[in-house]
């Protein structure tokens, strides 16, 4: 039988109630196998298990399956989003949707293991956090690990740039994300592609997913570039993290851009650096050219954001779903390899935001009271590879509560992993003896910084005012 189908509704006709489905896509509205997702919504299959990075928020994403009440269980890195309340939160809290939270890199590895016939493996990710519950722990060569079980599924929905009729797939830039891994672990893999060609029209060196993994192919019905450009201003608004930090009645410190600039001063040539979502993403405009940027999307040594829509390549994105550019030296891999680089110690510095940091350097940035379900993302994987971890954040919450605390109240991302904290008010080093105040914002004193910090600070003998 031919692998090529005429319409997206045809290859999903045998997906019945209770099926499990891997769905690729990092989170951007144009990055999902939207035609297949909509066809499955229209088919109306119920009690589904969906395995993905996140369900998204747009009508182009698996979120429509949740809105339609079709998902019984979600296995994902994100259930909730800070500052957003969705039907997914309501369904998880009510018990309508079971939620298994999985760190992003471990999601890749569990699926890879499933596709490779490996039933389980040990991982350092997630120790001391909510994801370790019920898992076997084992010490290997003096380090503790968690046992992670492989993931397989009945079906996989993936996107690719081009397919030949044998099912060989070629991807374009960072749009590959989870697809090459997810393609390997399903009984039936369905690829939604931009172009279908005859065998021999894809250079064998360009084939990333061999046709042995792909069972069905259909041409997409959506215009991904148009969706990307329509979504671009909404993404910019969603991740609008720049500007002054308004706190009525309190002296001002640094703006968010100046926090990013100060954090960039910690980087030096030859380093590989990962910038987290939110405030750390502002650092891209201050990064020296000889510092190489790493993203869990698999985009490596990339350039700054495009200046215009005409220069925007919708297949070049960072972890915030923000559009970036390629430059000489840029390379592309899948999420699987990108996280392996981080856990394997290839990334020198990671810069993340936080909800809370403790005096022991514990990090909490996966869940806050505004979220109905945690959003683990890739942070847990990024912080276990012995990289230097810098936290760039506001010193206080929007309610004026300290974010640097004696002990974290929020669920931990990882214990004892933070090296330095840079806020609008201070630069603080995390040491074995506690928190050391190294710098204060212009116009602030160490005593004033301590007054808005809920953990004891040791003032460095050579403390100074921040110099930018």
C-alpha positions in Angstrom: 0.0 0.0 0.0 1.1 3.6 -0.7 2.3 5.6 2.3 0.9 8.8 0.8 -2.6 9.9 1.8 -4.7 12.6 0.0 -6.2 14.3 3.1 -5.3 14.5 6.8 -8.6 12.8 7.7 -7.6 9.5 6.0 -4.5 8.5 8.0 -6.3 9.0 11.3 -9.4 6.9 10.6 -8.2 4.0 12.6 -7.3 6.0 15.7 -9.9 4.8 18.2 -10.9 5.6 21.7 -8.1 5.0 24.2 -5.2 5.3 21.7 -1.8 6.8 22.8 -0.3 9.4 20.5 3.1 11.1 20.4 2.8 14.7 19.0 5.9 16.6 18.0 6.3 20.4 18.3 8.1 22.6 20.9 5.2 25.0 21.4 5.1 27.6 18.7 1.7 27.8 16.9 3.1 26.9 13.5 5.3 24.1 14.7 2.7 21.3 15.3 1.3 18.7 12.9 -1.8 20.9 12.9 -3.7 19.2 10.0 -3.5 15.8 11.7 -4.5 17.3 15.1 -7.5 18.9 13.6 -8.5 15.7 11.7 -8.3 13.8 15.0 -10.4 16.5 16.7 -13.0 16.1 14.0 -12.9 12.3 14.3 -13.7 12.7 18.0 -11.8 9.8 19.5 -12.0 9.9 23.3 -9.9 8.7 26.2 -6.6 9.6 24.4 -3.2 9.5 26.0 -1.2 12.4 24.5 2.6 12.5 24.9 4.1 15.9 23.9 6.3 18.7 25.1 3.2 20.9 25.8 -0.3 21.2 24.6 0.2 24.8 23.5 -2.4 27.6 23.6 -3.4 28.1 20.0 -6.0 26.5 17.8 -3.2 25.0 15.7 -1.9 22.9 18.7 -2.9 19.8 20.6 -4.7 22.2 22.9 -7.8 21.8 20.7 -8.0 18.1 21.8 -8.1 19.1 25.4 -10.8 21.8 24.7 -12.8 19.0 23.0 -12.5 16.8 26.0 -10.7 14.0 24.2 -7.6 13.7 26.4 -7.7 11.3 29.3 -4.0 11.4 30.2 -1.2 13.9 29.4 2.4 13.0 29.5 4.3 16.2 29.0 6.9 18.7 30.2 4.3 21.4 30.7 0.9 21.2 32.2 0.6 24.9 33.2 2.1 28.2 32.3 3.0 31.0 34.7 0.4 33.8 34.5 -2.0 31.7 32.3 -5.0 29.8 33.3 -6.4 27.3 30.7 -8.9 24.5 30.5 -6.0 22.1 30.9 -5.4 23.4 34.4 -9.1 22.9 35.2 -9.1 19.4 33.8 -6.0 18.4 35.7 -7.2 19.8 39.0 -10.6 18.2 38.6 -9.1 14.8 37.8 -10.6 14.7 34.3 -7.1 14.7 32.8 -4.3 12.6 34.4 -1.0 14.4 34.2 2.4 12.8 34.3 5.1 15.6 34.3 8.3 14.7 32.6 11.4 16.9 32.2 11.9 17.8 28.6 15.2 16.1 28.0 14.1 13.0 29.8 11.0 12.9 27.7 13.3 12.7 24.7 15.4 10.0 26.3 12.4 7.9 27.4 10.9 8.0 23.9 14.4 7.3 22.3 14.7 4.3 24.6 11.2 3.1 23.6 12.1 3.3 19.9 15.4 1.5 20.5 13.9 -1.4 22.5 15.5 -0.4 25.8 13.0 -0.8 28.6 14.5 1.7 31.1 17.6 3.7 32.1 19.1 5.6 35.0 19.1 9.4 34.9 20.5 12.2 37.2 17.6 14.5 36.3 14.9 15.3 38.8 16.5 14.1 42.1 14.9 15.9 45.0 11.9 17.1 43.0 8.3 16.2 42.3 9.4 13.9 39.4 11.2 11.4 41.6 8.0 10.2 43.3 7.7 6.4 43.0 10.9 5.9 41.1 13.7 3.6 42.0 16.9 5.3 43.1 20.3 3.8 42.6 23.9 5.0 43.3 26.3 4.4 40.5 30.0 5.4 40.9 29.1 7.5 43.9 26.3 9.5 42.2 22.6 8.9 42.7 20.2 8.3 39.8 16.5 7.7 39.1 15.2 4.8 37.1 13.2 6.1 34.0 11.0 3.8 32.0 10.8 3.9 28.2 7.8 5.5 26.4 6.1 4.0 23.3 2.8 4.8 21.7 0.2 3.5 19.2 0.6 6.5 16.9 3.0 9.4 16.3 2.1 12.7 14.6 5.2 14.5 13.5 6.1 17.3 11.1 8.9 17.4 8.5 9.9 19.7 5.7 10.0 17.1 2.9 9.2 13.4 2.5 9.7 11.0 -0.4 7.1 8.4 -1.1 9.1 5.7 0.8 8.8 7.8 3.9 12.3 9.2 4.1 12.1 12.6 5.9 14.2 15.7 5.8 13.8 18.5 8.3 14.5 22.2 8.1 16.6 23.9 10.8 15.1 24.0 14.3 11.7 22.8 13.2 12.9 19.2 13.6 12.7 19.5 17.5 11.2 16.3 18.8 10.1 14.8 15.5 13.1 12.5 14.7 12.9 10.9 18.1 9.1 10.6 18.3 9.1 9.0 14.8 10.9 5.9 16.2 8.7 5.0 19.1 5.2 4.5 17.7 3.5 1.5 16.1 2.2 3.8 13.3 4.1 7.1 12.5 2.3 9.7 10.5 4.3 12.5 9.0 2.7 15.9 8.0 5.1 17.5 5.5 5.4 20.5 3.3 6.4 18.6 0.1 6.3 15.1 -1.1 8.8 13.9 -3.8 9.8 10.7 -5.5 12.5 8.4 -4.1 16.0 9.8 -5.0 14.9 13.4 -4.9 16.2 13.8 -1.3 19.9 13.4 -1.0 20.6 10.4 1.2 22.9 12.6 3.4 19.9 14.9 4.1 17.6 12.1 5.3 17.3 12.4 9.1 14.4 10.0 9.6 14.7 6.9 7.4 11.5 5.6 5.8 11.6 2.4 7.9 10.1 4.5 10.7 7.4 6.2 8.7 4.1 4.5 7.8 1.9 7.3 6.5 2.5 10.6 4.8 0.2 13.6 4.2 0.8 17.0 2.9 0.0 19.8 5.3 -3.1 22.0 4.8 -1.7 25.0 6.7 0.6 27.8 5.7 3.2 27.6 8.4 5.0 30.9 7.5 1.7 32.8 7.6 0.8 31.4 11.0 4.3 32.2 12.3 4.1 35.8 11.2 0.6 36.2 12.6 1.7 34.7 15.9 4.9 36.7 16.1 3.4 39.9 17.7 1.4 37.7 20.1 4.6 35.9 21.1 6.4 39.2 21.6 3.6 40.4 23.9 3.6 37.1 25.8 7.3 37.2 26.4 7.5 41.0 26.9 10.0 41.0 29.7 11.8 44.3 29.1 11.5 47.7 30.6 11.6 49.2 34.1 10.4 47.3 37.2 7.7 49.3 38.8 7.4 49.2 42.6 5.4 52.2 43.9 6.9 53.6 47.0 10.3 51.8 46.6 13.5 53.0 45.2 14.1 51.8 41.7 16.9 49.4 40.8 18.0 48.2 37.4 15.7 47.8 34.5 15.2 44.3 33.1 17.5 45.0 30.2 20.2 46.1 32.7 19.8 42.9 34.6 20.4 41.1 31.4 23.4 43.3 30.6 25.0 42.6 34.0 24.4 38.9 33.6 26.1 39.0 30.2 29.2 40.5 31.8 29.7 37.1 33.5 30.3 35.4 30.1 33.5 35.2 28.2 34.8 34.1 24.8 34.7 30.4 23.9 31.8 29.6 26.3 28.7 27.7 25.3 25.8 29.3 27.0 22.1 28.4 27.4 19.6 31.3 28.0 16.3 30.4 29.6 12.8 31.7 28.9 11.8 35.1 30.1 14.3 37.7 31.4 17.4 35.7 30.5 16.3 35.8 26.8 17.0 39.6 26.9 20.7 38.8 27.1 20.9 37.8 23.5 21.4 41.5 22.5 24.4 41.8 24.8 26.2 38.5 24.1 29.8 38.9 22.7 30.2 37.4 19.3 32.7 34.8 20.6 30.2 33.4 23.1 28.2 30.5 21.5 24.6 30.2 22.3 23.0 26.7 22.9 19.3 26.1 23.0 17.3 23.0 23.9 15.6 23.4 20.5 18.8 22.2 18.9 19.8 25.6 17.5 23.5 26.1 18.2 25.7 29.2 17.8 22.8 31.2 16.4 22.6 34.9 15.7 20.4 37.8 17.0 16.7 38.2 16.2 15.7 39.2 12.7 15.3 42.9 12.1 12.2 42.6 9.9 9.4 40.2 9.0 11.1 39.8 5.6 14.2 38.5 7.3 12.2 36.2 9.6 12.8 32.5 9.1 10.0 30.7 10.8 12.1 27.6 11.2 14.8 29.3 13.3 13.6 29.6 16.9 15.0 29.6 20.4 13.5 27.9 23.5 11.1 30.9 24.0 9.7 30.3 20.5 11.3 33.6 19.5 12.7 34.0 16.0 16.5 34.1 15.7 18.9 34.1 12.8 21.6 31.7 11.6 25.2 32.9 11.1 28.5 31.3 10.1 29.1 28.4 12.4 25.4 27.8 13.3 24.4 24.1 13.4 21.2 22.2 14.0 20.4 19.1 16.0 17.2 17.6 17.6 16.2 18.2 21.2 17.5 14.8 22.1 21.1 15.7 21.2 20.8 19.2 22.6 19.8 17.9 26.1 22.5 15.3 25.9 25.0 18.1 25.4 23.7 19.8 28.6 23.6 16.7 30.8 26.9 15.5 29.4 28.7 18.7 30.5 29.2 20.4 27.2 27.4 23.6 28.2 29.5 25.9 30.2 26.9 28.3 31.6 23.1 28.3 32.0 21.1 31.4 32.8 17.6 30.9 34.0 14.8 32.8 35.7 13.3 31.8 39.0 10.3 32.0 41.2 12.5 31.4 44.3 16.1 30.7 45.2 17.1 29.5 48.7 20.2 30.4 50.7 21.6 26.9 49.9 21.2 27.6 46.2 18.1 25.5 45.7 16.1 26.5 42.6 12.4 26.7 42.2 11.2 27.8 38.7 8.7 25.0 37.6 5.5 26.0 39.5 4.0 29.0 41.3 0.6 29.6 43.0 -0.7 31.1 39.7 -0.2 27.8 37.9 -2.7 24.9 38.1 0.0 22.4 37.0 3.8 22.6 36.9 5.7 23.5 33.8 9.0 21.7 34.2 10.3 22.3 30.7 14.0 21.7 30.2 15.4 23.3 33.3 15.8 20.1 35.3 18.0 18.6 32.5 20.0 21.8 32.0 21.1 22.1 35.7 22.5 18.6 36.2 25.4 18.8 33.8 27.8 20.7 36.1 27.3 24.0 34.2 27.6 27.2 36.1 24.1 28.3 36.8 23.3 32.0 37.0 19.8 33.2 38.0 18.7 36.5 36.4 15.5 37.7 37.9 13.6 40.5 39.7 14.5 40.7 43.5 10.8 40.8 44.5 7.6 39.4 43.2 4.8 41.6 41.8 3.3 41.6 45.3 6.6 42.8 46.8 7.5 39.4 48.3 11.2 38.3 48.5 12.2 35.7 45.9 15.5 35.0 47.7 14.4 33.0 50.7 15.8 30.8 53.5 14.0 27.8 52.1 11.9 27.5 49.0 8.2 27.1 49.5 7.6 26.2 45.8 8.4 22.9 44.2 12.1 22.5 43.5 13.7 22.4 40.0 16.9 21.1 41.6 18.6 21.4 45.0 21.9 23.2 45.5 22.5 24.0 41.9 22.7 27.9 41.8 26.1 29.6 41.5 25.1 33.3 41.3 22.0 35.4 41.5 21.7 38.7 39.6 18.7 40.9 40.3 17.6 44.5 39.8 19.0 45.2 43.3 22.1 43.0 43.8 24.7 40.5 42.6 24.8 37.6 45.1 27.2 34.6 45.0 26.1 31.3 46.4 28.8 29.7 48.5 29.1 26.7 50.8 28.8 29.1 53.7 25.7 30.9 52.4 24.8 33.9 50.3 27.5 36.6 49.8 26.5 40.0 48.6 29.0 41.2 46.1 27.3 44.2 44.4 24.3 46.5 45.0 22.3 48.6 42.5 23.2 52.3 42.2 21.6 54.2 45.1 21.2 51.1 47.3 23.1 50.0 50.4 23.8 46.5 51.6 21.4 47.1 54.5 18.6 48.0 52.2 19.1 44.9 50.1 19.1 42.7 53.2 15.8 44.3 54.3 14.1 43.0 51.1 15.8 39.6 51.2 14.3 36.7 53.2 17.7 34.9 53.7 20.8 36.1 55.5 23.4 37.8 53.4 27.1 38.0 54.2 28.4 41.3 52.8 31.6 40.9 50.9 34.5 43.0 52.3 35.0 44.4 48.8 31.4 44.9 47.9 30.7 47.6 45.4 28.0 49.4 43.4 27.1 47.6 40.2 29.1 49.0 37.2 27.5 48.6 33.8 
